[in-house]
Amino acid sequence: MEMDENLYGTHGDGHKNSEYCIHCFKNGFFTASSIEEQSEINTSSARLTKETAVHGLEQYLLTLKRWMQPEDQASWILEHSGYITLSTIDENECPRPVAIDVIAHDGIKIIWMTTFRNSNKARHIMRNPQSWHLLCS
């Protein structure tokens, strides 16, 4: 379906969401709890045979962040985020979050970023390699 502003879904406060249509997202909630239920909603007025419409729609829905597998969804978020937050544990056992740019990534298993060898985050990781976490923003 061609998306235009009249077909955009809405957030809870009423403003438009250009990522999802009104058939998928209304008032801040997704309209269906399964891909099959979403297919039924979206194809109820299709001009194609029901089977053709459902098959085509399910193939398309799988490309949307909402229906992606968790690892694909995390990779999508990483691809579309402006930066990530790397949190390390400092010498006092306190979290120390720092925003950094991602140079490249291979899904979510390998992420390349840069820092100085003598930076606080590099020292924290060298001291305790298991105590860091990433957040996409």
MONORZI-V583724 format. One record per residue. N is the residue number from 1. RES is the residue in one small letter. SS is DSSP state (helix for helix, strand for strand, loop for the rest). D_LAST is the distance of its C-alpha to the last C-alpha in whole Angstrom. Layout:
n: (N | N)
res: (RES | RES)
ss: (SS | SS)
d_last: (D_LAST | D_LAST)
This chain:
n: (1 | 2 | 3 | 4 | 5 | 6 | 7 | 8 | 9 | 10 | 11 | 12 | 13 | 14 | 15 | 16 | 17 | 18 | 19 | 20 | 21 | 22 | 23 | 24 | 25 | 26 | 27 | 28 | 29 | 30 | 31 | 32 | 33 | 34 | 35 | 36 | 37 | 38 | 39 | 40 | 41 | 42 | 43 | 44 | 45 | 46 | 47 | 48 | 49 | 50 | 51 | 52 | 53 | 54 | 55 | 56 | 57 | 58 | 59 | 60 | 61 | 62 | 63 | 64 | 65 | 66 | 67 | 68 | 69 | 70 | 71 | 72 | 73 | 74 | 75 | 76 | 77 | 78 | 79 | 80 | 81 | 82 | 83 | 84 | 85 | 86 | 87 | 88 | 89 | 90 | 91 | 92 | 93 | 94 | 95 | 96 | 97 | 98 | 99 | 100 | 101 | 102 | 103 | 104 | 105 | 106 | 107 | 108 | 109 | 110 | 111 | 112 | 113 | 114 | 115 | 116 | 117 | 118 | 119 | 120 | 121 | 122 | 123 | 124 | 125 | 126 | 127 | 128 | 129 | 130 | 131 | 132 | 133 | 134 | 135 | 136 | 137)
res: (m | e | m | d | e | n | l | y | g | t | h | g | d | g | h | k | n | s | e | y | c | i | h | c | f | k | n | g | f | f | t | a | s | s | i | e | e | q | s | e | i | n | t | s | s | a | r | l | t | k | e | t | a | v | h | g | l | e | q | y | l | l | t | l | k | r | w | m | q | p | e | d | q | a | s | w | i | l | e | h | s | g | y | i | t | l | s | t | i | d | e | n | e | c | p | r | p | v | a | i | d | v | i | a | h | d | g | i | k | i | i | w | m | t | t | f | r | n | s | n | k | a | r | h | i | m | r | n | p | q | s | w | h | l | l | c | s)
ss: (loop | loop | loop | loop | helix | helix | helix | strand | strand | strand | loop | loop | loop | loop | loop | strand | strand | strand | strand | strand | strand | loop | loop | loop | strand | strand | loop | loop | strand | strand | loop | loop | loop | loop | helix | helix | helix | helix | helix | helix | helix | helix | helix | loop | loop | loop | loop | loop | loop | helix | helix | helix | helix | helix | helix | helix | helix | helix | helix | helix | helix | loop | loop | loop | helix | helix | helix | loop | loop | helix | helix | helix | helix | helix | helix | helix | helix | helix | helix | helix | loop | loop | loop | strand | strand | strand | strand | strand | strand | loop | loop | loop | loop | loop | strand | strand | strand | strand | strand | strand | loop | strand | strand | strand | strand | strand | loop | loop | loop | strand | strand | strand | strand | loop | loop | loop | loop | loop | loop | helix | helix | helix | helix | helix | helix | helix | helix | loop | loop | loop | loop | loop | strand | strand | strand | strand | loop)
d_last: (30 | 29 | 26 | 27 | 26 | 29 | 27 | 23 | 23 | 22 | 19 | 21 | 22 | 23 | 21 | 21 | 18 | 19 | 17 | 20 | 24 | 26 | 27 | 24 | 22 | 24 | 24 | 20 | 21 | 22 | 26 | 26 | 26 | 27 | 27 | 31 | 31 | 28 | 31 | 33 | 32 | 31 | 34 | 37 | 38 | 37 | 40 | 40 | 42 | 40 | 39 | 38 | 36 | 34 | 34 | 32 | 30 | 29 | 28 | 26 | 24 | 23 | 21 | 19 | 16 | 18 | 20 | 19 | 20 | 17 | 17 | 17 | 14 | 12 | 13 | 12 | 8 | 8 | 11 | 9 | 6 | 7 | 6 | 6 | 7 | 11 | 13 | 17 | 20 | 22 | 26 | 26 | 24 | 21 | 17 | 16 | 12 | 12 | 9 | 10 | 11 | 11 | 15 | 16 | 15 | 18 | 16 | 15 | 18 | 18 | 15 | 16 | 15 | 17 | 19 | 22 | 24 | 25 | 22 | 21 | 18 | 21 | 24 | 22 | 21 | 25 | 26 | 24 | 23 | 22 | 20 | 16 | 13 | 10 | 6 | 4 | 0)
